[in-house]
Amino acid sequence: MKKILLLSDTHSYIDGNILKHVKQADEIWHAGDIGDLKVTDAIKKLKPLRAVYGNIDNAEARAEFPEHNRFMCEDVDVWITHIGGYPPNYNNRVKDEIRLNPPKLFICGHSHILKVMPDKKLNVLHINPGAIGTHGFHKVRTMLRFTIDGKKIDNLEVIEFSRR
């Protein structure tokens, strides 16, 4: 079993409250718009990190992290990308691949809107953790914690912080 902490849209923001939750997870997944790499450096000092770059990320972040990160966690096929859309309206950059070869878990950031929804047609769970950074229109900063045990995605928990 793996305990996952999922975050996105840090926009260069990291603090002790976020890092407290990082310490409690087995792996950290970041769905893009990292900003300053001090964010991912701080996380990597504590736990293994899987991340993708987002549309605000510079060449340095794009050199370190891919646009798409697809991997297996336990027995779950995971695909993380920053801009992916929502079921059934996936972004043009991913829609053909997701329909031909759907993952079990599809994770995006970008919208700053927390959303967890199934794509019943493709049997995909879509997750967007919202935004944990202080930049953007969101009023509440969010990230998600969950477990993966074999093929089972479970114990989903929303972690909320005030905007500032």
Backbone torsions as a table, in degrees:
resi	resn	phi	psi	omega
1	MET	NA	137.3	177.8
2	LYS	-118.1	134.2	172.5
3	LYS	-95.1	120.9	-175.3
4	ILE	-110.7	135.8	168.4
5	LEU	-111.8	122.5	-176.9
6	LEU	-112.5	125.7	177.5
7	LEU	-139.4	165.9	-179.0
8	SER	-157.4	163.9	171.6
9	ASP	51.6	54.0	175.0
10	THR	-73.4	-29.4	178.8
11	HIS	47.3	49.0	176.4
12	SER	76.4	7.3	-176.4
13	TYR	-103.1	128.4	173.5
14	ILE	-147.9	141.5	178.8
15	ASP	-145.5	178.5	-177.9
16	GLY	-63.2	-32.4	178.9
17	ASN	-65.8	-41.7	176.8
18	ILE	-65.8	-46.3	-177.4
19	LEU	-64.7	-28.2	174.8
20	LYS	-60.2	-41.7	178.3
21	HIS	-73.7	-32.8	175.5
22	VAL	-57.6	-45.0	-177.5
23	LYS	-62.1	-24.8	-176.9
24	GLN	-86.1	-8.7	-176.6
25	ALA	-100.4	164.0	173.5
26	ASP	-87.5	-38.3	178.7
27	GLU	-138.1	150.3	175.3
28	ILE	-115.1	132.9	176.6
29	TRP	-118.3	129.3	-178.8
30	HIS	-118.5	122.7	-174.5
31	ALA	-95.9	33.4	168.8
32	GLY	95.5	173.1	-167.8
33	ASP	57.0	57.9	-179.8
34	ILE	-70.5	-46.8	-173.1
35	GLY	83.3	-133.8	-179.8
36	ASP	-63.6	134.3	-178.5
37	LEU	-69.6	-2.9	172.3
38	LYS	-60.3	-27.3	177.9
39	VAL	-63.5	-55.9	-177.3
40	THR	-71.0	-31.0	176.2
41	ASP	-63.2	-42.4	179.2
42	ALA	-64.2	-39.8	179.3
43	ILE	-67.5	-46.0	-176.8
44	LYS	-64.1	-23.4	176.0
45	LYS	-68.1	-23.0	-175.3
46	LEU	-105.8	-39.1	-173.4
47	LYS	-148.8	160.8	173.6
48	PRO	-63.0	141.4	-175.7
49	LEU	-126.2	135.1	168.8
50	ARG	-119.4	130.5	-175.2
51	ALA	-149.1	163.5	172.2
52	VAL	-130.2	158.6	174.9
53	TYR	-86.1	157.6	177.9
54	GLY	-117.5	-178.0	-174.7
55	ASN	-66.8	-21.5	178.6
56	ILE	-91.9	-6.8	-173.8
57	ASP	-78.0	141.3	-175.7
58	ASN	-83.8	-177.2	-176.8
59	ALA	-61.2	-34.5	179.3
60	GLU	-63.0	-45.2	178.2
61	ALA	-66.8	-38.6	-179.3
62	ARG	-69.2	-26.2	176.2
63	ALA	-76.0	-29.9	-177.7
64	GLU	-88.2	-33.4	-174.7
65	PHE	-124.1	147.5	179.9
66	PRO	-81.6	168.6	173.5
67	GLU	-74.6	-37.1	178.9
68	HIS	-124.7	137.8	176.3
69	ASN	-129.2	108.3	-180.0
70	ARG	-116.2	130.2	-174.1
71	PHE	-159.6	169.3	174.4
72	MET	-100.9	133.5	170.8
73	CYS	-120.8	113.7	-169.2
74	GLU	55.8	-121.8	179.3
75	ASP	-108.0	22.9	-178.1
76	VAL	-109.4	124.8	174.9
77	ASP	-80.1	116.4	-175.0
78	VAL	-114.0	138.5	174.3
79	TRP	-131.4	120.1	176.4
80	ILE	-113.1	131.8	171.9
81	THR	-148.5	159.3	-176.1
82	HIS	-78.4	-51.1	-177.9
83	ILE	-111.1	105.5	-175.8
84	GLY	-129.1	-11.1	-176.2
85	GLY	78.3	-167.5	-178.1
86	TYR	-134.1	153.9	176.4
87	PRO	-61.4	137.2	-8.6
88	PRO	-91.1	11.0	-175.0
89	ASN	-97.1	69.1	179.6
90	TYR	-74.7	153.5	177.4
91	ASN	-62.9	148.0	-178.4
92	ASN	-56.7	-30.1	-178.1
93	ARG	-70.3	-18.6	-176.0
94	VAL	-123.1	-14.9	-168.3
95	LYS	-61.5	-39.5	180.0
96	ASP	-66.2	-46.7	-178.9
97	GLU	-65.2	-41.0	-178.2
98	ILE	-67.1	-31.3	177.6
99	ARG	-77.3	-35.9	179.7
100	LEU	-78.0	-35.8	-174.0
101	ASN	-142.3	70.1	-174.4
102	PRO	-68.0	137.9	172.2
103	PRO	-78.4	172.9	172.9
104	LYS	-81.4	-34.1	-177.5
105	LEU	-130.3	120.0	-179.4
106	PHE	-116.4	120.4	-173.6
107	ILE	-119.0	132.6	177.1
108	CYS	-133.9	165.2	170.0
109	GLY	-121.3	-133.5	170.1
110	HIS	78.1	-49.1	-171.5
111	SER	-77.9	-17.2	-173.5
112	HIS	64.8	15.3	-178.9
113	ILE	-113.7	118.4	177.0
114	LEU	-65.6	128.7	-179.5
115	LYS	-154.5	132.8	173.7
116	VAL	-130.1	117.9	-177.4
117	MET	-151.3	143.4	177.8
118	PRO	-85.6	147.8	165.9
119	ASP	-103.3	97.0	-174.2
120	LYS	-67.0	-29.7	-179.9
121	LYS	-66.9	-41.9	-177.5
122	LEU	-98.9	-4.7	-176.5
123	ASN	58.6	48.3	-179.9
124	VAL	-119.2	137.3	170.8
125	LEU	-96.8	121.6	178.5
126	HIS	-99.7	132.0	178.1
127	ILE	-133.0	133.3	167.8
128	ASN	-125.5	120.1	-176.1
129	PRO	-78.4	2.8	-174.3
130	GLY	78.7	-154.3	-178.0
131	ALA	-123.6	135.1	178.1
132	ILE	-102.4	-11.9	178.1
133	GLY	-78.3	174.3	-178.5
134	THR	-97.3	-3.9	-179.6
135	HIS	-94.8	128.5	177.2
136	GLY	130.5	-179.8	-174.4
137	PHE	-85.0	-14.4	-175.9
138	HIS	-61.8	143.3	-179.3
139	LYS	-93.1	-26.5	179.0
140	VAL	-122.5	132.3	177.0
141	ARG	-86.6	132.6	-175.6
142	THR	-135.0	153.8	167.5
143	MET	-148.4	169.4	-175.6
144	LEU	-125.2	148.4	174.4
145	ARG	-125.5	138.9	177.3
146	PHE	-158.2	171.5	177.2
147	THR	-118.4	152.4	170.5
148	ILE	-124.0	121.6	-178.9
149	ASP	-130.9	101.6	-173.7
150	GLY	66.4	-118.4	178.4
151	LYS	-95.6	-0.2	-171.3
152	LYS	-96.8	125.2	172.7
153	ILE	-101.6	120.3	-168.1
154	ASP	-147.2	175.0	173.5
155	ASN	55.4	39.6	-179.6
156	LEU	-67.3	128.6	-177.6
157	GLU	-137.0	132.0	175.5
158	VAL	-88.5	132.6	174.9
159	ILE	-110.8	122.7	-176.3
160	GLU	-117.2	144.5	172.5
161	PHE	-133.6	152.4	175.0
162	SER	-66.2	161.1	-175.6
163	ARG	-58.8	-42.1	-177.8
164	ARG	-133.1	NA	NA
